[in-house]
């Protein structure tokens, strides 16, 4: 996905975009009645009086303003609940909820539609035909409002709950993991040793790499007739202290060296926070944070942590690709999508560590959490290829040793030793 299209998609996911779009549609619909009025037969236009439409629009305008305010406050409360019971990184998941955005947009659009209709009626812009068109559209708007209210009421039951937060975070993580599984180098070639003499390009801005435009780098590599080695993956912190890429240049940069470096830097979208799209580690981090929050003394909810552990095991089973594996196109012997761009794949050990390390620390004193982790890691060890399986087995050892060091009840330690010896074949 190009940087321009990625930014456009991000904008379309914002709450204000859909609300603005619905509001514009509502205003245009109200104005269309003025233009369509002359084409309505007089015998039909006389059926609807101005007062009938005026009364309905007045009710809509007053009620929709109240419903919009209530819905917005409910959404704010849901984001606060998600941040308090889960993690602040989950706020964006709630704000990007399509049902919530559609509900707020529908209510706001209905308010503006009724407001514009009232203004046009009271200024005499609508004739008999225009009033009929306005009345018909008003009936359609009422049906949309009732339908959306029913959906919104049903949706409010789970909005902001920790279970809903886990589900949404798991869905976003699954998308990124699927992309990483199919294209571990994001469509480029798997990283190779950087040749001597390659020129480093640094990112002047400090921040997290949110998106990497591989197509832009491929076009620049073709223009320079060279190869590009990308060092930073999406999700990592970029700064001028470390190069983001190296370019194999044999005859120098030419007369516009700074311009070329700036063009290369534009492939990296830097922001103040991480993004889910190309960063599977971020989705796993959010889920791990939810479990850690649940294991805190103030919440003390090991059941939620166990649910997260199960979700993490399910997600990581989909990421069972050996380290350094080529893209599907390369596995089939075909040329990758961006053959001149090289990028290192994610180490499976990083996936396991990001998912389970914090939980093994915070849940070491709860036997049920430790046992759930060992069961999940045993499932990964048995079902995944060696790189991910080896990392899962090493994490199981870490969880086991932390549990032994933290658990104070001897019966719990004996149960832990028995499970670990039975599942991982390790005598204690």
C-alpha positions in Angstrom: 0.0 0.0 0.0 1.4 3.4 -1.0 1.9 6.1 1.5 -0.8 8.3 -0.1 -3.4 5.6 -0.1 -2.5 4.6 3.5 -2.9 8.1 4.7 -6.3 8.3 2.8 -7.5 5.1 4.5 -6.4 6.4 7.9 -8.3 9.6 7.3 -11.4 7.7 6.3 -11.3 5.8 9.6 -11.4 9.0 11.6 -14.7 9.8 13.3 -14.9 13.3 11.8 -14.7 12.0 8.2 -17.8 9.8 8.2 -19.7 12.4 10.2 -18.7 15.1 7.7 -19.7 12.9 4.8 -23.1 12.1 6.2 -23.7 15.8 7.1 -22.9 16.8 3.5 -25.2 14.2 2.1 -28.0 15.4 4.4 -27.5 19.0 3.4 -27.4 18.2 -0.3 -30.5 16.0 0.0 -32.4 18.9 1.7 -31.3 21.3 -1.1 -32.2 18.9 -3.9 -35.9 19.2 -2.8 -35.8 22.9 -3.9 -34.5 21.9 -7.4 -36.9 19.0 -7.8 -40.0 20.8 -6.6 -41.0 22.3 -10.0 -41.1 18.8 -11.6 -43.7 17.5 -9.1 -47.3 17.6 -10.4 -49.5 20.1 -8.6 -52.1 17.5 -7.7 -49.4 15.6 -5.7 -47.8 18.6 -4.2 -51.0 19.8 -2.6 -51.2 16.7 -0.5 -48.5 17.9 2.0 -48.8 21.2 3.9 -45.9 23.2 5.1 -47.0 22.9 8.7 -46.9 19.1 8.6 -43.3 19.0 7.3 -42.3 21.8 9.7 -43.6 20.0 12.7 -41.8 16.7 11.9 -38.5 18.5 11.1 -38.7 20.5 14.4 -39.0 17.2 16.3 -36.1 15.7 14.4 -33.9 18.7 15.0 -34.4 18.9 18.7 -34.3 15.1 19.3 -31.3 14.4 17.1 -29.2 17.1 18.8 -29.8 15.5 22.1 -29.2 11.9 20.8 -25.9 13.0 19.1 -24.7 14.6 22.3 -25.6 11.5 24.3 -24.0 9.2 21.8 -20.8 11.2 21.8 -20.6 11.2 25.6 -21.2 7.4 25.6 -18.3 7.0 23.1 -16.0 9.0 25.3 -17.0 6.9 28.3 -16.3 3.8 26.3 -12.9 5.0 25.4 -12.1 5.8 29.0 -13.3 2.4 30.1 -11.2 0.7 27.5 -8.2 2.7 28.6 -8.8 1.9 32.3 -9.7 -1.7 32.1 -7.4 -2.6 29.1 -4.7 -0.2 27.9 -4.6 3.4 26.5 -3.4 1.9 23.2 -6.9 0.5 22.7 -8.5 3.9 22.5 -8.0 4.1 18.7 -9.8 0.7 18.3 -12.9 2.2 20.0 -12.8 5.5 18.0 -12.5 3.5 14.7 -15.5 1.4 15.5 -17.7 1.5 12.4 -21.0 1.1 14.2 -20.3 3.9 16.6 -19.1 6.1 13.7 -22.2 5.3 11.6 -24.5 6.0 14.5 -23.0 9.4 15.3 -22.8 10.3 11.6 -26.5 9.3 11.1 -27.7 11.3 14.0 -25.6 14.4 13.1 -26.7 14.1 9.5 -30.3 13.9 10.5 -29.9 17.0 12.7 -28.4 19.0 9.9 -30.9 17.7 7.3 -33.8 18.9 9.5 -32.1 22.2 10.3 -31.5 23.0 6.6 -35.1 21.9 5.8 -36.5 24.2 8.5 -34.5 27.1 7.3 -35.6 26.6 3.7 -39.2 26.2 4.7 -39.3 29.3 6.8 -37.6 31.4 4.1 -40.1 30.2 1.5 -37.6 28.3 -0.7 -39.8 25.2 -1.0 -42.9 25.2 -3.2 -45.6 22.6 -3.1 -43.4 20.1 -5.0 -40.4 20.8 -2.8 -42.4 20.2 0.3 -43.5 16.8 -1.1 -39.9 15.8 -1.8 -38.8 17.0 1.6 -41.6 15.0 3.3 -40.7 11.8 1.4 -37.0 12.2 2.3 -37.9 12.9 5.9 -39.8 9.6 6.1 -36.7 7.8 4.7 -34.5 9.6 7.3 -36.9 8.6 10.1 -36.6 4.9 9.0 -32.8 5.2 9.0 -32.8 6.8 12.4 -35.0 4.1 14.0 -32.8 1.3 12.4 -29.6 3.0 13.6 -31.0 3.5 17.1 -31.8 -0.2 17.4 -28.3 -1.2 16.2 -26.7 1.4 18.5 -28.6 0.3 21.6 -27.6 -3.3 20.9 -24.0 -2.2 20.3 -23.7 -0.2 23.5 -23.9 -3.4 25.6 -20.3 -4.4 24.7 -18.7 -1.1 23.8 -15.7 -0.4 26.0 -15.9 -3.8 27.8 -12.5 -5.5 28.3 -13.8 -8.5 26.3 -14.7 -6.3 23.4 -11.3 -4.6 23.6 -9.5 -8.0 23.5 -11.6 -9.0 20.5 -10.8 -5.8 18.6 -7.1 -5.9 19.4 -7.0 -9.5 18.3 -8.7 -8.7 15.0 -6.2 -5.9 14.2 -3.2 -8.1 15.3 -4.5 -11.0 13.1 -4.5 -8.7 10.0 -0.9 -7.6 10.6 0.2 -11.2 11.4 -1.4 -12.4 8.2 0.4 -9.8 6.2 3.7 -10.7 7.9 3.1 -14.4 7.3 2.4 -14.0 3.6 5.0 -11.2 3.0 7.7 -11.2 5.8 9.7 -8.7 3.8 6.5 -6.6 2.9 6.8 -7.6 -0.7 10.6 -7.1 -1.0 13.4 -9.5 -0.8 14.7 -11.0 2.5 17.6 -9.0 3.9 21.1 -9.9 2.9 24.5 -8.6 4.2 24.9 -5.0 3.3 27.8 -4.6 0.9 30.8 -2.3 1.8 30.5 1.2 0.5 26.7 1.4 0.7 25.5 4.9 1.7 23.4 5.3 4.8 20.3 7.5 4.8 19.0 8.8 8.2 15.6 10.0 9.2 15.8 13.5 10.5 12.6 13.2 12.6 12.3 11.2 15.8 9.3 9.0 16.1 7.8 5.6 15.5 7.8 4.2 12.0 4.0 3.9 11.2 4.2 2.9 7.5 6.8 1.9 5.0 6.1 2.6 1.4 7.9 -0.2 -0.4 6.6 0.8 -3.8 8.1 4.2 -3.4 11.5 2.7 -2.6 11.3 0.3 -5.5 10.7 3.2 -7.9 13.6 5.1 -6.5 15.8 2.0 -6.7 14.9 1.6 -10.4 15.6 5.3 -11.0 19.0 4.9 -9.4 19.6 1.5 -10.9 20.6 0.1 -7.5 19.4 -1.8 -4.5 18.1 -0.5 -1.2 18.6 -2.2 2.2 15.9 -1.1 4.7 17.1 -1.3 8.3 14.0 -0.1 10.3 10.8 -2.1 10.3 7.3 -0.5 11.0 6.9 -0.1 14.7 10.5 0.7 15.5 11.7 4.1 16.8 13.5 6.1 14.2 16.0 8.9 14.9 19.0 10.6 13.3 21.2 8.4 15.4 20.6 5.3 13.4 20.3 4.9 9.6 16.9 3.8 8.3 18.3 2.3 5.0 21.4 1.8 3.0 21.7 2.4 -0.8 24.2 0.6 -3.0 25.7 3.5 -4.9 28.7 2.9 -7.1 29.0 6.3 -8.8 27.8 8.7 -6.2 24.5 10.5 -5.8 25.0 12.9 -8.7 24.2 16.7 -8.4 21.1 16.3 -6.3 22.2 14.2 -3.4 20.1 15.9 -0.8 17.0 15.7 -3.0 17.5 12.0 -3.4 17.9 11.4 0.3 14.8 13.5 1.0 12.9 11.4 -1.5 14.1 8.2 0.2 13.1 9.5 3.6 9.5 10.2 2.3 8.9 6.4 2.1 9.0 6.4 6.0 5.9 7.8 7.7 6.9 8.8 11.2 4.4 9.5 14.0 4.2 9.9 17.7 2.6 6.4 18.2 2.7 3.0 16.6 0.2 1.7 14.0 -1.4 -1.7 13.7 -1.2 -2.0 9.9 2.3 -3.2 9.2 3.4 -4.0 12.8 2.2 -7.3 14.1 4.2 -6.8 17.3 2.1 -3.8 18.2 -1.2 -5.8 18.3 0.5 -8.4 20.4 1.8 -5.7 22.7 -1.6 -4.3 23.2 -3.0 -7.7 24.1 -0.2 -8.3 26.5 -0.8 -4.9 28.2 -4.5 -5.8 28.7 -3.4 -9.0 30.5 -0.8 -7.1 32.6 -3.5 -4.6 33.6 -5.8 -7.4 34.6 -3.1 -8.9 36.7 -2.4 -5.7 38.6 -3.4 -5.7 42.3 -6.0 -3.0 41.7 -7.9 -5.1 39.2 -6.9 -8.7 40.1 -8.6 -10.4 37.2 -6.6 -13.5 36.3 -9.5 -14.8 34.2 -9.0 -11.9 31.7 -5.3 -12.7 31.5 -6.0 -16.3 30.8 -8.4 -15.3 28.0 -5.6 -13.1 26.5 -3.1 -16.0 26.7 -5.5 -18.1 24.7 -5.9 -15.3 22.1 -2.1 -14.9 21.9 -1.6 -18.6 21.3 -4.3 -18.6 18.6 -2.7 -15.6 16.8 0.9 -16.8 17.0 -0.1 -20.2 15.5 -0.9 -18.2 12.4 2.6 -16.7 12.3 4.3 -20.0 12.1 6.8 -19.0 9.4 10.5 -19.9 9.8 12.9 -16.9 10.1 14.3 -15.7 6.9 11.5 -17.4 4.9 11.0 -15.8 1.5 7.7 -14.3 0.4 5.2 -16.6 -1.3 6.3 -15.3 -4.7 9.9 -16.1 -3.9 9.0 -19.5 -2.6 7.3 -20.3 -5.9 10.4 -19.1 -7.8 8.8 -16.0 -9.1 10.1 -12.4 -8.7 8.9 -10.6 -5.6 6.8 -7.4 -6.0 9.7 -5.1 -5.0 12.9 -7.0 -6.1 15.3 -4.1 -5.5 14.3 -3.5 -1.8 15.6 -5.7 1.0 14.0 -6.0 4.5 14.7 -8.3 7.4 11.8 -10.4 8.6 10.6 -10.4 12.2 12.4 -12.8 14.4 9.9 -15.4 15.8 11.6 -15.0 19.2 10.4 -11.4 19.2 6.8 -12.5 18.6 6.9 -14.8 21.6 8.7 -12.4 23.8 6.4 -9.5 23.1 3.3 -11.7 23.6 4.3 -13.5 26.8 7.2 -12.0 28.6 5.3 -9.3 30.6 2.5 -11.8 31.4 5.1 -14.3 32.7 6.4 -11.5 35.0 3.1 -10.1 36.3 1.3 -13.5 36.6 4.2 -15.5 38.1 2.5 -15.4 41.5 -0.8 -16.8 40.2 -0.7 -20.6 39.6 -3.7 -20.5 37.2 -2.1 -18.0 35.0 1.3 -19.8 34.9 -0.4 -23.1 34.1 -2.4 -21.4 31.3 0.8 -19.9 29.8 2.5 -23.3 29.9 -0.5 -25.0 28.2 -0.5 -22.3 25.5 3.2 -22.5 24.9 3.1 -26.2 24.8 0.4 -25.9 22.0 2.7 -23.6 20.1 5.7 -25.9 20.6 3.7 -28.9 19.2 2.1 -27.1 16.3 4.6 -24.6 15.0 7.9 -25.0 13.0 11.2 -25.1 14.9 12.0 -21.4 15.0 8.7 -20.4 16.7 8.5 -23.7 18.6 12.0 -23.2 20.0 11.1 -19.6 21.1 7.9 -20.9 22.7 9.8 -23.6 24.6 12.4 -21.1 25.8 9.5 -18.8 27.0 7.9 -21.8 28.8 11.2 -22.3 30.7 11.2 -18.6 31.7 7.5 -18.8 32.9 8.3 -22.0 34.8 11.3 -20.5 36.6 9.5 -17.3 37.4 6.6 -19.3 38.8 8.9 -21.4 41.0 10.6 -18.3 42.3 7.4 -16.4 43.1 4.8 -19.0 44.2 4.9 -19.4 48.0 2.7 -22.4 48.4 4.5 -25.7 48.0 1.5 -27.5 46.6 1.3 -24.9 43.8 5.0 -25.4 43.0 4.6 -29.2 42.9 1.7 -28.8 40.5 3.8 -26.5 38.3 6.8 -28.9 38.3 4.5 -31.8 37.4 2.9 -29.9 34.5 6.2 -28.6 33.1 7.8 -32.1 33.3 4.9 -33.7 31.6 4.5 -31.1 28.8 8.1 -30.3 28.1 9.8 -33.5 29.1 12.0 -31.7 31.6 12.9 -33.3 34.9 13.0 -30.9 37.8 
